[in-house]
Amino acid sequence: MHDYLIEMLECPVCHSELSWTVTRSLGSRIEEADVRCTTCGAAYPVREGIALFLTPDLPRNDLWEHVDSGLTTYLREHPEVERQLMDVPLADMAPADQFFRALVLEERGMYGQAKTAEQVANAGLYTREYLACSESQFNYVIERLSSSDGPIVDLASGRGALAERLASRLDRSLVVTDFSPRVLRRNRRWLEFLGLYDKVSLLAFDARRTPFKDRAVGTLTTYLGLSNIEEPADLLLELRRIVEGGFLAISHFFPEEDEANAAAIREAGLSPLLFRRSALDHFAAAGWLMELANMCVGESIPTPRSVLLDGAGVDALPVVETVLQWCVLVAS
Ligand SMILES: C[S@@+](CC[C@H](N)C(=O)[O-])C[C@H]1O[C@@H](n2cnc3c(N)ncnc32)[C@H](O)[C@@H]1O
C-alpha cells in the first residue's frame, strides 16, 4: 500500500486512530508494517505490501481460499487429471476447464498463457450479450471517471476485471480491495506482470466493516461486487459513511418473476441487491441518492461445468437461463 492512505484509515472495529510502525518501505510504498489501534489494541499487519484490515467478528466465506487450495490439492492427488488439464490443446477443452487451466498457469507464474486461456474460456462461459453488456458498463465507468481525479477505491475487486481496466486506462491512484488476502496476493503478481502495479495499493478488508475514516473516499467503484457480499444488512450504511463523492456500482438485476434463480439467490443470502426494486429500496433506506445509468439487457446462461474436475462450476449464478438487466448504479 502507498503511504498516502495512512491519513484515510482508522480502526475498522472501533473507529479510533491507528499507530503505524513501518518496518520496510520502498519509496512511498509500505511493504511491511505493524499497525495497532490506539484504543482497542487490535493489530493489523502489512505483509508483502498488502494491508490486512480484517476483523475477527464477521462470518466470511472466502471462496478464493477454497478454490485455489482445493484445486492445488486435487491436482497433486490426481496427476493424470493434471496432465489432461495442462497438456490437451486449449481449443479442445470445455470452457470451465480452460478457466481452471488459467488459474493453474497463474499459480505457476505463466501469466501470458494464463491470460490467453482466460480470454478463450470467457467466450465459452458467457453469452455474447453478457460480455457485451459487461464491456459497455466498464466503458461507461471509465468515461465517467476520466474527467475527475484523486484515488479510486474498488470494492470486492476479486480477480480485478474492473481494477485492471481502471489501472490501465486512467491516470489515477487505485486501491484494490477484497476480503480474501489470497486473491490480493494473486493480484499483486498479476498487476506487476502487466506493469500496472505502481499506481495500485492492495487492502484486505470486509466491505461491511471498512477501515476508512468518515467521508475519506472520493470515488468508490465495484464490478458486481455488491451482489457477491453475503448478509449485506449494514453494507450500504457503512459505504455511505466512508464515501464523500460518488459510488459507481456496476450491477445486474434478475427479473422479479424468475423464481428458480430467486430461490438460489435467497439460499445464498444475496437477495437484497440482486433485484432492482429491492436494491433501490436498500440504497434509499441507507440515505443514498441514486440513478441507474447505461442500462442494457442480455441473456445469461449458467456457466457450463468442468469436464475434468468432477463437474466443478465457475459462477454460482444464474442456475437457469435468464435475462439480466445491467446498469451502473450511480450513487452519491
Ligand atoms: C467475483 S468478484 C466480483 C468481480 C470483481 N469485482 C472484478 O472486477 O473482477 C467478488 C469478490 O467479492 C469478494 N467478497 C465477497 N464478500 C466480500 C465482503 N464481505 N467484503 C469484501 N469482499 C468480499 C469475494 O472474495 C470476491 O473476490
PDBQT file of the ligand as one rigid body, heavy atoms in Angstrom, charges set to zero:
ROOT
HETATM    1  C1  LIG A 401     -16.233 -12.382  -8.153  1.00  0.00    +0.000 C 
HETATM    2  S1  LIG A 401     -15.704 -10.823  -7.559  1.00  0.00    +0.000 S 
HETATM    3  C2  LIG A 401     -16.628  -9.718  -8.498  1.00  0.00    +0.000 C 
HETATM    4  C3  LIG A 401     -15.862  -9.285  -9.742  1.00  0.00    +0.000 C 
HETATM    5  C4  LIG A 401     -14.760  -8.312  -9.470  1.00  0.00    +0.000 C 
HETATM    6  N1  LIG A 401     -15.215  -7.107  -8.792  1.00  0.00    +0.000 N 
HETATM    7  C5  LIG A 401     -13.987  -7.918 -10.715  1.00  0.00    +0.000 C 
HETATM    8  O1  LIG A 401     -13.879  -6.702 -11.043  1.00  0.00    +0.000 OA
HETATM    9  O2  LIG A 401     -13.468  -8.840 -11.368  1.00  0.00    +0.000 OA
HETATM   10  C6  LIG A 401     -16.448 -10.772  -5.991  1.00  0.00    +0.000 C 
HETATM   11  C7  LIG A 401     -15.449 -10.686  -4.877  1.00  0.00    +0.000 C 
HETATM   12  O3  LIG A 401     -16.147 -10.279  -3.697  1.00  0.00    +0.000 OA
HETATM   13  C8  LIG A 401     -15.369 -10.693  -2.620  1.00  0.00    +0.000 C 
HETATM   14  N2  LIG A 401     -16.199 -10.553  -1.417  1.00  0.00    +0.000 N 
HETATM   15  C9  LIG A 401     -17.278 -11.289  -1.067  1.00  0.00    +0.000 A 
HETATM   16  N3  LIG A 401     -17.758 -10.835   0.094  1.00  0.00    +0.000 NA
HETATM   17  C10 LIG A 401     -16.991  -9.776   0.475  1.00  0.00    +0.000 A 
HETATM   18  C11 LIG A 401     -17.019  -8.902   1.587  1.00  0.00    +0.000 A 
HETATM   19  N4  LIG A 401     -17.922  -9.030   2.539  1.00  0.00    +0.000 N 
HETATM   20  N5  LIG A 401     -16.063  -7.931   1.653  1.00  0.00    +0.000 NA
HETATM   21  C12 LIG A 401     -15.129  -7.817   0.678  1.00  0.00    +0.000 A 
HETATM   22  N6  LIG A 401     -15.061  -8.630  -0.388  1.00  0.00    +0.000 NA
HETATM   23  C13 LIG A 401     -15.982  -9.598  -0.493  1.00  0.00    +0.000 A 
HETATM   24  C14 LIG A 401     -15.014 -12.122  -2.987  1.00  0.00    +0.000 C 
HETATM   25  O4  LIG A 401     -13.854 -12.572  -2.294  1.00  0.00    +0.000 OA
HETATM   26  C15 LIG A 401     -14.775 -11.985  -4.495  1.00  0.00    +0.000 C 
HETATM   27  O5  LIG A 401     -13.410 -11.892  -4.792  1.00  0.00    +0.000 OA
ENDROOT
TORSDOF 0
